[in-house]
Amino acid sequence: MDKLTLKTTNTWCPGCGNFFVFEALKKAIFNKKKENIVLVTGIGCHAKIADYININSFYGLHGRAIPVAQGIKAGNPNLSVICSSGDGDSFNEGISHIIHAAKRNNNITVIIHDNHNFALTVKQFTSTSPKGFKGSSTPFGSIEDPINPIELMIASGATFVARGYAPKVDHLANIIDKAIEHNGFSFIQVLQPCIAWFNTYADYNKRVYEYNGPTSDKRNALDIATKDELPIGIFYKKNKPSFEDLLLKKNVK
């Protein structure tokens, strides 16, 4: 996998969960045709992954990585388009884009590096930050309840919905591989500890467990996704024509 690593100075904090996501992505695409893969990123700590991996890549604007990925896929449906984004990037700045991409069932894979804060700009709370989160914009603690990305994506129409835990690299790599092969909108929330501003390793290590899915029953998937524990795995999967199938009138029933 060294051929997939660019010789670029890495500026992630030592111990950052992004290192694990980076390794998982490399494992997932190792045996795939690299010339057929495009990685699109937003703005944030997650986006630096494009600087370190030796595949075609494109930096989008803050919150706008997903529409760029949609455009690339529409322009060349033969490409496997992967979008790396952060919780602030896609569930704050660009939440309308991710909801509509899920609704359309665009055939792209979206990996959310979810560290529950705007880490690159020094610890502001995001839509996924827990209630009571103390950061630079909420010094007395956030008074808002967080959204559940899994719940939102299932409700929005995504046809592949999963969650991984960054340190479980092989497990995450397997999820990414299956997401890329899925024909339709594939969503992966990655629980990614931020060693500098919100270190969740100890908490996650106690609560994370592997779930043997998926199910095609939305209610069942939602029940699993909303548990207080933190199951990881593929929660929901459904076979349905993608937006690109409909656009090109392929495999439409």
Backbone hydrogen bonds, N-H to C=O, Kabsch-Sander energy under -0.5 kcal/mol:
donor,donor_aa,acceptor,acceptor_aa,energy
4,L,1,M,-1.6
5,T,2,D,-1.4
6,L,4,L,-0.6
6,L,52,Y,-2.8
8,T,6,L,-2.2
16,C,13,C,-2.4
17,G,193,P,-1.8
19,F,16,C,-1.3
20,F,17,G,-0.6
21,V,17,G,-1.5
22,F,18,N,-2.5
23,E,19,F,-2.0
24,A,20,F,-2.6
25,L,21,V,-2.6
26,K,22,F,-2.0
27,K,23,E,-2.2
28,A,24,A,-2.3
29,I,25,L,-1.8
30,F,26,K,-0.9
32,K,29,I,-1.9
34,K,32,K,-0.8
36,N,33,K,-1.6
37,I,34,K,-1.6
38,V,80,S,-2.3
39,L,56,N,-2.8
40,V,38,V,-0.5
40,V,82,I,-3.0
41,T,58,F,-2.4
42,G,84,S,-1.0
47,A,44,G,-0.8
48,K,44,G,-0.5
48,K,45,C,-1.3
49,I,46,H,-1.9
50,A,47,A,-1.8
51,D,48,K,-1.6
52,Y,48,K,-0.7
52,Y,49,I,-0.9
53,I,49,I,-1.1
54,N,4,L,-2.7
55,I,53,I,-1.8
56,N,37,I,-0.7
58,F,39,L,-2.1
60,G,41,T,-3.5
60,G,58,F,-0.6
64,R,61,L,-2.4
68,V,64,R,-1.2
69,A,65,A,-2.3
70,Q,66,I,-2.5
71,G,67,P,-2.2
72,I,68,V,-2.3
73,K,69,A,-2.2
74,A,70,Q,-2.4
75,G,71,G,-2.2
76,N,72,I,-2.0
79,L,76,N,-2.1
80,S,36,N,-3.4
81,V,79,L,-0.7
82,I,38,V,-2.9
82,I,80,S,-0.6
83,C,109,T,-3.7
84,S,40,V,-2.6
84,S,82,I,-0.6
85,S,83,C,-0.5
85,S,111,I,-2.7
87,D,113,H,-1.0
90,S,86,G,-2.6
91,F,87,D,-2.2
92,N,88,G,-0.9
93,E,88,G,-2.3
94,G,89,D,-1.1
95,I,92,N,-0.9
97,H,94,G,-0.7
98,I,94,G,-1.6
99,I,95,I,-1.9
100,H,96,S,-2.1
101,A,97,H,-2.2
102,A,98,I,-1.9
103,K,99,I,-2.3
104,R,100,H,-2.4
105,N,101,A,-1.1
106,N,101,A,-1.9
108,I,106,N,-2.1
109,T,81,V,-2.4
110,V,108,I,-0.5
110,V,186,S,-3.3
111,I,83,C,-3.3
111,I,109,T,-0.6
112,I,110,V,-0.6
112,I,188,I,-3.2
113,H,85,S,-3.3
113,H,111,I,-0.7
114,D,112,I,-1.3
114,D,190,V,-2.2
115,N,113,H,-1.1
118,F,124,Q,-2.8
119,A,117,N,-1.6
122,V,119,A,-1.7
123,K,118,F,-0.7
124,Q,118,F,-0.9
126,T,116,H,-0.5
129,S,126,T,-1.2
132,G,142,S,-2.2
133,F,130,P,-1.9
135,G,133,F,-0.7
135,G,138,T,-0.9
136,S,123,K,-1.9
137,S,123,K,-0.6
141,G,138,T,-2.0
142,S,133,F,-1.4
147,I,127,S,-2.4
152,L,148,N,-2.5
153,M,149,P,-2.5
154,I,150,I,-2.2
155,A,151,E,-2.2
156,S,152,L,-1.6
157,G,153,M,-0.8
157,G,154,I,-0.8
158,A,153,M,-2.2
159,T,185,F,-1.0
160,F,185,F,-1.2
161,V,236,Y,-2.5
162,A,187,F,-2.5
163,R,233,G,-2.5
164,G,189,Q,-2.7
166,A,191,L,-2.2
168,K,165,Y,-1.9
169,V,167,P,-1.9
172,L,168,K,-2.5
173,A,169,V,-3.0
174,N,170,D,-2.0
175,I,171,H,-1.6
176,I,172,L,-2.6
177,D,173,A,-2.5
178,K,174,N,-2.1
179,A,175,I,-2.4
180,I,176,I,-2.5
181,E,177,D,-1.7
182,H,178,K,-1.1
184,G,182,H,-1.1
186,S,108,I,-2.6
186,S,184,G,-0.6
187,F,160,F,-3.2
187,F,185,F,-0.5
188,I,110,V,-2.7
189,Q,162,A,-2.5
190,V,112,I,-3.0
190,V,188,I,-0.6
191,L,164,G,-2.9
191,L,189,Q,-0.6
192,Q,114,D,-2.1
192,Q,190,V,-0.9
194,C,198,F,-1.7
195,I,193,P,-0.7
198,F,194,C,-2.0
200,T,198,F,-1.0
204,Y,200,T,-3.0
205,N,201,Y,-2.8
206,K,202,A,-1.0
206,K,203,D,-0.6
207,R,203,D,-1.5
208,V,204,Y,-3.0
209,Y,230,L,-1.6
211,Y,232,I,-3.4
213,G,211,Y,-1.2
215,T,235,F,-1.7
218,K,216,S,-0.7
221,A,217,D,-2.5
222,L,218,K,-2.8
223,D,219,R,-2.1
224,I,220,N,-1.8
225,A,221,A,-2.4
226,T,222,L,-1.4
227,K,224,I,-1.2
230,L,207,R,-1.6
232,I,209,Y,-2.5
233,G,163,R,-2.4
235,F,161,V,-2.0
235,F,233,G,-0.7
236,Y,161,V,-1.8
237,K,215,T,-1.8
238,K,159,T,-2.5
240,K,183,N,-0.5
240,K,238,K,-0.6
243,F,105,N,-1.7
246,L,242,S,-2.1
247,L,243,F,-2.5
248,L,244,E,-2.4
249,K,245,D,-0.6
250,K,245,D,-3.2
253,K,251,N,-0.5
